[in-house]
Amino acid sequence: MARGTLQVAWINKGEGGEEHYHVMFGKDGDSKTLRARSVKGRHELAHLFKSELKLADNACNSALNDLDSSGQASLNGMEVSDDILKNLDLA
């Protein structure tokens, strides 16, 4: 199990196409460069949050609201298995 911070940045707000996000997971105490995963579309991002990372509805909604207001979101203190991080290309 890895404990860390999930960071999301809204790269393209849908001008001329689908919304585009970068998602990264940084393990606590690890100083290596974070690997960004590209996610296209708000629906796909919500699916990643809820189905893949098993975020509670309130955490998911908070992150989406942060994205709407500032273009970025951070979810601190997450615990995610190393297998899930690898399967999601976040490790």
N, CA, C and O atoms as a GROMACS GRO file, in nm:
protein
  364
    1MET      N    1   0.084  -0.118   0.000
    1MET     CA    2   0.000   0.000   0.000
    1MET      C    3   0.088   0.124   0.000
    1MET      O    4   0.184   0.133   0.077
    2ALA      N    5   0.055   0.216  -0.086
    2ALA     CA    6   0.130   0.341  -0.095
    2ALA      C    7   0.043   0.454  -0.041
    2ALA      O    8  -0.075   0.465  -0.076
    3ARG      N    9   0.101   0.536   0.044
    3ARG     CA   10   0.032   0.654   0.097
    3ARG      C   11   0.090   0.776   0.029
    3ARG      O   12   0.211   0.790   0.017
    4GLY      N   13   0.001   0.866  -0.017
    4GLY     CA   14   0.052   0.984  -0.085
    4GLY      C   15  -0.058   1.079  -0.126
    4GLY      O   16  -0.168   1.079  -0.070
    5THR      N   17  -0.026   1.161  -0.225
    5THR     CA   18  -0.114   1.266  -0.272
    5THR      C   19  -0.147   1.247  -0.420
    5THR      O   20  -0.057   1.228  -0.503
    6LEU      N   21  -0.275   1.251  -0.451
    6LEU     CA   22  -0.319   1.248  -0.589
    6LEU      C   23  -0.334   1.392  -0.635
    6LEU      O   24  -0.404   1.471  -0.571
    7GLN      N   25  -0.270   1.426  -0.744
    7GLN     CA   26  -0.277   1.562  -0.798
    7GLN      C   27  -0.339   1.555  -0.938
    7GLN      O   28  -0.307   1.467  -1.018
    8VAL      N   29  -0.428   1.649  -0.964
    8VAL     CA   30  -0.497   1.655  -1.092
    8VAL      C   31  -0.487   1.797  -1.146
    8VAL      O   32  -0.511   1.893  -1.073
    9ALA      N   33  -0.452   1.809  -1.272
    9ALA     CA   34  -0.446   1.940  -1.338
    9ALA      C   35  -0.534   1.936  -1.463
    9ALA      O   36  -0.530   1.841  -1.540
   10TRP      N   37  -0.613   2.041  -1.482
   10TRP     CA   38  -0.700   2.054  -1.598
   10TRP      C   39  -0.619   2.120  -1.707
   10TRP      O   40  -0.591   2.240  -1.699
   11ILE      N   41  -0.580   2.045  -1.809
   11ILE     CA   42  -0.489   2.091  -1.913
   11ILE      C   43  -0.563   2.166  -2.024
   11ILE      O   44  -0.518   2.272  -2.069
   12ASN      N   45  -0.676   2.113  -2.068
   12ASN     CA   46  -0.753   2.171  -2.178
   12ASN      C   47  -0.899   2.168  -2.137
   12ASN      O   48  -0.955   2.061  -2.114
   13LYS      N   49  -0.960   2.283  -2.128
   13LYS     CA   50  -1.097   2.291  -2.080
   13LYS      C   51  -1.202   2.261  -2.186
   13LYS      O   52  -1.317   2.303  -2.174
   14GLY      N   53  -1.163   2.190  -2.290
   14GLY     CA   54  -1.258   2.146  -2.391
   14GLY      C   55  -1.267   2.237  -2.511
   14GLY      O   56  -1.350   2.214  -2.600
   15GLU      N   57  -1.182   2.340  -2.517
   15GLU     CA   58  -1.183   2.426  -2.634
   15GLU      C   59  -1.141   2.344  -2.755
   15GLU      O   60  -1.030   2.291  -2.760
   16GLY      N   61  -1.229   2.333  -2.851
   16GLY     CA   62  -1.196   2.260  -2.973
   16GLY      C   63  -1.190   2.110  -2.954
   16GLY      O   64  -1.133   2.041  -3.038
   17GLY      N   65  -1.248   2.057  -2.848
   17GLY     CA   66  -1.246   1.913  -2.828
   17GLY      C   67  -1.281   1.876  -2.686
   17GLY      O   68  -1.343   1.953  -2.613
   18GLU      N   69  -1.242   1.757  -2.648
   18GLU     CA   70  -1.274   1.702  -2.518
   18GLU      C   71  -1.183   1.759  -2.410
   18GLU      O   72  -1.068   1.793  -2.436
   19GLU      N   73  -1.237   1.770  -2.287
   19GLU     CA   74  -1.156   1.814  -2.174
   19GLU      C   75  -1.041   1.716  -2.153
   19GLU      O   76  -1.054   1.597  -2.180
   20HIS      N   77  -0.928   1.768  -2.106
   20HIS     CA   78  -0.807   1.688  -2.092
   20HIS      C   79  -0.743   1.719  -1.957
   20HIS      O   80  -0.727   1.835  -1.920
   21TYR      N   81  -0.707   1.613  -1.884
   21TYR     CA   82  -0.651   1.626  -1.749
   21TYR      C   83  -0.520   1.547  -1.739
   21TYR      O   84  -0.499   1.450  -1.812
   22HIS      N   85  -0.434   1.590  -1.648
   22HIS     CA   86  -0.318   1.511  -1.608
   22HIS      C   87  -0.339   1.470  -1.464
   22HIS      O   88  -0.374   1.553  -1.379
   23VAL      N   89  -0.319   1.342  -1.436
   23VAL     CA   90  -0.335   1.287  -1.302
   23VAL      C   91  -0.201   1.228  -1.260
   23VAL      O   92  -0.137   1.155  -1.336
   24MET      N   93  -0.158   1.262  -1.137
   24MET     CA   94  -0.031   1.212  -1.084
   24MET      C   95  -0.050   1.166  -0.941
   24MET      O   96  -0.136   1.218  -0.869
   25PHE      N   97   0.029   1.068  -0.899
   25PHE     CA   98   0.027   1.022  -0.761
   25PHE      C   99   0.169   1.028  -0.706
   25PHE      O  100   0.259   0.964  -0.760
   26GLY      N  101   0.188   1.106  -0.601
   26GLY     CA  102   0.318   1.116  -0.536
   26GLY      C  103   0.317   1.045  -0.402
   26GLY      O  104   0.236   1.077  -0.316
   27LYS      N  105   0.406   0.949  -0.386
   27LYS     CA  106   0.415   0.877  -0.259
   27LYS      C  107   0.480   0.966  -0.154
   27LYS      O  108   0.579   1.035  -0.181
   28ASP      N  109   0.425   0.963  -0.033
   28ASP     CA  110   0.481   1.040   0.077
   28ASP      C  111   0.626   0.999   0.099
   28ASP      O  112   0.658   0.880   0.106
   29GLY      N  113   0.714   1.098   0.111
   29GLY     CA  114   0.855   1.072   0.137
   29GLY      C  115   0.937   1.037   0.015
   29GLY      O  116   1.058   1.018   0.026
   30ASP      N  117   0.874   1.026  -0.100
   30ASP     CA  118   0.943   0.991  -0.224
   30ASP      C  119   0.971   1.118  -0.302
   30ASP      O  120   0.880   1.198  -0.326
   31SER      N  121   1.097   1.139  -0.342
   31SER     CA  122   1.132   1.264  -0.409
   31SER      C  123   1.148   1.250  -0.560
   31SER      O  124   1.192   1.344  -0.626
   32LYS      N  125   1.113   1.134  -0.615
   32LYS     CA  126   1.128   1.118  -0.760
   32LYS      C  127   1.022   1.196  -0.837
   32LYS      O  128   0.919   1.233  -0.781
   33THR      N  129   1.047   1.220  -0.964
   33THR     CA  130   0.955   1.291  -1.050
   33THR      C  131   0.827   1.211  -1.066
   33THR      O  132   0.830   1.090  -1.088
   34LEU      N  133   0.713   1.280  -1.055
   34LEU     CA  134   0.584   1.213  -1.067
   34LEU      C  135   0.554   1.178  -1.212
   34LEU      O  136   0.588   1.253  -1.304
   35ARG      N  137   0.491   1.066  -1.230
   35ARG     CA  138   0.450   1.023  -1.364
   35ARG      C  139   0.306   1.069  -1.386
   35ARG      O  140   0.217   1.038  -1.307
   36ALA      N  141   0.284   1.142  -1.494
   36ALA     CA  142   0.150   1.194  -1.524
   36ALA      C  143   0.077   1.100  -1.618
   36ALA      O  144   0.133   1.051  -1.716
   37ARG      N  145  -0.048   1.076  -1.587
   37ARG     CA  146  -0.135   0.998  -1.675
   37ARG      C  147  -0.233   1.095  -1.739
   37ARG      O  148  -0.292   1.179  -1.671
   38SER      N  149  -0.250   1.084  -1.867
   38SER     CA  150  -0.343   1.167  -1.940
   38SER      C  151  -0.482   1.105  -1.934
   38SER      O  152  -0.499   0.986  -1.960
   39VAL      N  153  -0.581   1.186  -1.899
   39VAL     CA  154  -0.720   1.141  -1.895
   39VAL      C  155  -0.802   1.239  -1.978
   39VAL      O  156  -0.796   1.360  -1.957
   40LYS      N  157  -0.877   1.186  -2.073
   40LYS     CA  158  -0.959   1.270  -2.161
   40LYS      C  159  -1.105   1.253  -2.125
   40LYS      O  160  -1.160   1.142  -2.127
   41GLY      N  161  -1.168   1.365  -2.093
   41GLY     CA  162  -1.311   1.367  -2.064
   41GLY      C  163  -1.342   1.364  -1.916
   41GLY      O  164  -1.280   1.291  -1.839
   42ARG      N  165  -1.439   1.443  -1.879
   42ARG     CA  166  -1.482   1.453  -1.738
   42ARG      C  167  -1.541   1.320  -1.690
   42ARG      O  168  -1.518   1.279  -1.576
   43HIS      N  169  -1.615   1.254  -1.776
   43HIS     CA  170  -1.674   1.125  -1.740
   43HIS      C  171  -1.564   1.022  -1.707
   43HIS      O  172  -1.575   0.949  -1.609
   44GLU      N  173  -1.460   1.018  -1.789
   44GLU     CA  174  -1.349   0.924  -1.765
   44GLU      C  175  -1.276   0.958  -1.636
   44GLU      O  176  -1.235   0.868  -1.563
   45LEU      N  177  -1.261   1.087  -1.607
   45LEU     CA  178  -1.196   1.128  -1.482
   45LEU      C  179  -1.280   1.086  -1.362
   45LEU      O  180  -1.226   1.032  -1.265
   46ALA      N  181  -1.410   1.109  -1.367
   46ALA     CA  182  -1.498   1.067  -1.257
   46ALA      C  183  -1.495   0.916  -1.240
   46ALA      O  184  -1.497   0.866  -1.127
   47HIS      N  185  -1.490   0.842  -1.351
   47HIS     CA  186  -1.480   0.696  -1.344
   47HIS      C  187  -1.350   0.654  -1.276
   47HIS      O  188  -1.350   0.563  -1.192
   48LEU      N  189  -1.241   0.719  -1.310
   48LEU     CA  190  -1.112   0.690  -1.248
   48LEU      C  191  -1.120   0.712  -1.097
   48LEU      O  192  -1.075   0.629  -1.019
   49PHE      N  193  -1.178   0.825  -1.057
   49PHE     CA  194  -1.191   0.857  -0.914
   49PHE      C  195  -1.275   0.753  -0.840
   49PHE      O  196  -1.233   0.699  -0.738
   50LYS      N  197  -1.394   0.726  -0.892
   50LYS     CA  198  -1.490   0.644  -0.819
   50LYS      C  199  -1.465   0.495  -0.834
   50LYS      O  200  -1.466   0.422  -0.735
   51SER      N  201  -1.443   0.449  -0.956
   51SER     CA  202  -1.433   0.305  -0.980
   51SER      C  203  -1.293   0.249  -0.960
   51SER      O  204  -1.276   0.142  -0.902
   52GLU      N  205  -1.194   0.321  -1.007
   52GLU     CA  206  -1.056   0.269  -1.001
   52GLU      C  207  -0.988   0.300  -0.867
   52GLU      O  208  -0.925   0.214  -0.807
   53LEU      N  209  -1.003   0.425  -0.822
   53LEU     CA  210  -0.936   0.466  -0.698
   53LEU      C  211  -1.026   0.454  -0.575
   53LEU      O  212  -0.981   0.475  -0.462
   54LYS      N  213  -1.152   0.421  -0.597
   54LYS     CA  214  -1.250   0.398  -0.490
   54LYS      C  215  -1.267   0.519  -0.398
   54LYS      O  216  -1.278   0.504  -0.276
   55LEU      N  217  -1.268   0.639  -0.457
   55LEU     CA  218  -1.290   0.759  -0.378
   55LEU      C  219  -1.436   0.767  -0.333
   55LEU      O  220  -1.527   0.731  -0.408
   56ALA      N  221  -1.455   0.815  -0.213
   56ALA     CA  222  -1.590   0.840  -0.164
   56ALA      C  223  -1.651   0.954  -0.245
   56ALA      O  224  -1.578   1.038  -0.299
   57ASP      N  225  -1.783   0.958  -0.252
   57ASP     CA  226  -1.852   1.060  -0.331
   57ASP      C  227  -1.812   1.202  -0.290
   57ASP      O  228  -1.791   1.288  -0.375
   58ASN      N  229  -1.800   1.227  -0.158
   58ASN     CA  230  -1.766   1.362  -0.114
   58ASN      C  231  -1.625   1.401  -0.156
   58ASN      O  232  -1.602   1.517  -0.190
   59ALA      N  233  -1.530   1.308  -0.154
   59ALA     CA  234  -1.392   1.337  -0.199
   59ALA      C  235  -1.388   1.360  -0.350
   59ALA      O  236  -1.319   1.450  -0.398
   60CYS      N  237  -1.462   1.280  -0.423
   60CYS     CA  238  -1.470   1.295  -0.568
   60CYS      C  239  -1.531   1.430  -0.604
   60CYS      O  240  -1.477   1.502  -0.688
   61ASN      N  241  -1.643   1.464  -0.542
   61ASN     CA  242  -1.711   1.590  -0.571
   61ASN      C  243  -1.624   1.710  -0.532
   61ASN      O  244  -1.621   1.810  -0.602
   62SER      N  245  -1.553   1.699  -0.421
   62SER     CA  246  -1.464   1.806  -0.378
   62SER      C  247  -1.353   1.828  -0.480
   62SER      O  248  -1.321   1.943  -0.513
   63ALA      N  249  -1.293   1.721  -0.529
   63ALA     CA  250  -1.187   1.732  -0.629
   63ALA      C  251  -1.240   1.793  -0.758
   63ALA      O  252  -1.174   1.878  -0.817
   64LEU      N  253  -1.357   1.752  -0.802
   64LEU     CA  254  -1.416   1.807  -0.924
   64LEU      C  255  -1.450   1.955  -0.906
   64LEU      O  256  -1.434   2.034  -0.999
   65ASN      N  257  -1.498   1.993  -0.788
   65ASN     CA  258  -1.527   2.134  -0.760
   65ASN      C  259  -1.399   2.217  -0.760
   65ASN      O  260  -1.397   2.329  -0.812
   66ASP      N  261  -1.291   2.162  -0.703
   66ASP     CA  262  -1.161   2.232  -0.704
   66ASP      C  263  -1.112   2.251  -0.848
   66ASP      O  264  -1.060   2.357  -0.882
   67LEU      N  265  -1.130   2.150  -0.930
   67LEU     CA  266  -1.092   2.161  -1.071
   67LEU      C  267  -1.172   2.272  -1.140
   67LEU      O  268  -1.117   2.350  -1.218
   68ASP      N  269  -1.300   2.278  -1.112
   68ASP     CA  270  -1.385   2.380  -1.172
   68ASP      C  271  -1.342   2.521  -1.131
   68ASP      O  272  -1.343   2.613  -1.213
   69SER      N  273  -1.305   2.537  -1.006
   69SER     CA  274  -1.274   2.670  -0.956
   69SER      C  275  -1.131   2.715  -0.982
   69SER      O  276  -1.107   2.832  -1.010
   70SER      N  277  -1.035   2.621  -0.975
   70SER     CA  278  -0.895   2.664  -0.987
   70SER      C  279  -0.815   2.591  -1.095
   70SER      O  280  -0.702   2.629  -1.125
   71GLY      N  281  -0.874   2.487  -1.155
   71GLY     CA  282  -0.803   2.413  -1.259
   71GLY      C  283  -0.710   2.306  -1.206
   71GLY      O  284  -0.640   2.240  -1.284
   72GLN      N  285  -0.708   2.288  -1.074
   72GLN     CA  286  -0.624   2.182  -1.016
   72GLN      C  287  -0.688   2.133  -0.886
   72GLN      O  288  -0.768   2.202  -0.823
   73ALA      N  289  -0.648   2.011  -0.847
   73ALA     CA  290  -0.698   1.953  -0.724
   73ALA      C  291  -0.592   1.861  -0.666
   73ALA      O  292  -0.515   1.799  -0.739
   74SER      N  293  -0.588   1.854  -0.533
   74SER     CA  294  -0.498   1.762  -0.463
   74SER      C  295  -0.577   1.687  -0.358
   74SER      O  296  -0.657   1.745  -0.284
   75LEU      N  297  -0.555   1.557  -0.352
   75LEU     CA  298  -0.618   1.473  -0.251
   75LEU      C  299  -0.506   1.412  -0.168
   75LEU      O  300  -0.439   1.318  -0.211
   76ASN      N  301  -0.487   1.465  -0.048
   76ASN     CA  302  -0.377   1.423   0.040
   76ASN      C  303  -0.416   1.301   0.123
   76ASN      O  304  -0.534   1.276   0.147
   77GLY      N  305  -0.316   1.225   0.165
   77GLY     CA  306  -0.337   1.114   0.256
   77GLY      C  307  -0.408   0.994   0.198
   77GLY      O  308  -0.468   0.915   0.271
   78MET      N  309  -0.401   0.980   0.066
   78MET     CA  310  -0.465   0.865   0.003
   78MET      C  311  -0.380   0.740   0.022
   78MET      O  312  -0.257   0.747   0.025
   79GLU      N  313  -0.446   0.627   0.036
   79GLU     CA  314  -0.376   0.499   0.042
   79GLU      C  315  -0.424   0.416  -0.076
   79GLU      O  316  -0.542   0.384  -0.088
   80VAL      N  317  -0.328   0.383  -0.164
   80VAL     CA  318  -0.359   0.310  -0.287
   80VAL      C  319  -0.260   0.195  -0.300
   80VAL      O  320  -0.140   0.212  -0.275
   81SER      N  321  -0.309   0.079  -0.339
   81SER     CA  322  -0.219  -0.036  -0.353
   81SER      C  323  -0.124  -0.012  -0.470
   81SER      O  324  -0.158   0.054  -0.568
   82ASP      N  325  -0.005  -0.067  -0.458
   82ASP     CA  326   0.095  -0.055  -0.564
   82ASP      C  327   0.044  -0.117  -0.695
   82ASP      O  328   0.073  -0.066  -0.803
   83ASP      N  329  -0.033  -0.225  -0.686
   83ASP     CA  330  -0.088  -0.289  -0.806
   83ASP      C  331  -0.183  -0.195  -0.879
   83ASP      O  332  -0.180  -0.186  -1.002
   84ILE      N  333  -0.268  -0.125  -0.804
   84ILE     CA  334  -0.361  -0.032  -0.868
   84ILE      C  335  -0.284   0.082  -0.932
   84ILE      O  336  -0.317   0.123  -1.044
   85LEU      N  337  -0.182   0.135  -0.864
   85LEU     CA  338  -0.101   0.242  -0.922
   85LEU      C  339  -0.036   0.198  -1.053
   85LEU      O  340  -0.032   0.273  -1.149
   86LYS      N  341   0.014   0.076  -1.055
   86LYS     CA  342   0.076   0.024  -1.178
   86LYS      C  343  -0.028   0.007  -1.288
   86LYS      O  344  -0.004   0.044  -1.402
   87ASN      N  345  -0.144  -0.051  -1.254
   87ASN     CA  346  -0.249  -0.072  -1.353
   87ASN      C  347  -0.301   0.060  -1.412
   87ASN      O  348  -0.345   0.064  -1.527
   88LEU      N  349  -0.295   0.168  -1.334
   88LEU     CA  350  -0.343   0.298  -1.379
   88LEU      C  351  -0.231   0.384  -1.438
   88LEU      O  352  -0.253   0.501  -1.469
   89ASP      N  353  -0.113   0.327  -1.455
   89ASP     CA  354   0.004   0.400  -1.505
   89ASP      C  355   0.039   0.520  -1.420
   89ASP      O  356   0.076   0.625  -1.472
   90LEU      N  357   0.026   0.504  -1.288
   90LEU     CA  358   0.061   0.611  -1.195
   90LEU      C  359   0.183   0.576  -1.110
   90LEU      O  360   0.218   0.650  -1.019
   91ALA      N  361   0.247   0.464  -1.139
   91ALA     CA  362   0.365   0.423  -1.062
   91ALA      C  363   0.489   0.424  -1.150
   91ALA      O  364   0.599   0.393  -1.104
   0.00000   0.00000   0.00000
